[in-house]
Amino acid sequence: MVIKVFLASSSGSTAIKKKQQDVLGFLEALKIEYAQLDIASNEENRMWMRENVPGDKKPSGGIPLPPQIFNEDNYCGDYETFFDAKEDNSVYEFLGLNPPPGFKKMPYAEEEEQEGDVEEEYEQGEEDLMSEEGEEAED
């Protein structure tokens, strides 16, 4: 199975360029094989991408913008859905791939618990700082 990333090599939009680089960089970091298919210089790629993005996934303008991600001929999603999968630690599921041996997805409840610990530490640090400032003002 090959992951296909449709992108525009000559996009004038820095936002699109950053999104494309984010997707490609993350796939490289995970050592996931992919093929870059340029829609700017190849009309066939552009038409294939436009025809194969599901209708309910197309923007109101009707023309999907790169990057668009497919697993072979199966549509995975656009940058926003990729980003959500990345945040949820579910990129392999998003791409329709089996995770590598030893890959551990942190359960959502455990993830929230850890985030809560960080927030509590931050709040405690704020309280400590405020009490120190109050002590300095009293001196």
C-alpha positions, 0 to 999 in steps of 0.5 A: 500500500502506498500513501499518496500525497497530492500537493502543489509544487508551485503554490503561491500560498505559504499556508498551503506550503506549510501544510504540505511540509507538515504532512510530508515531514510527519510521514518521514518522521514515522518512516511511512512510505509515500508518493508525492503527486504534483497537481501543479505540473501534472493535469492528470494528477490534478483531475484524479485528485479532484474526481476522487475527493468525496463530494461531502469532503469538498469545500464550498468552492468545490475544488479541494486544495492540497494537501489531499491524502489517499491510501492507494485509491482510498481517500484518507483526508485533507490537512485538517483531518490529518492534523486532528489524527496527529493530535489524537495519536491516530495517524496510522488509523487515519491512513488505513495502516497497521501501526508498527510493532511496539507502537503504543497508543496512549489511551485517551483517559490516560492522556487527559490525566497527564494533561490535567497534571500539567495544568495543576502544576502550572496553576500551583506555580502561578499560586506560588509566584503570586504569594512570592510577589505578595511577600515582596510587597509586604517587605 
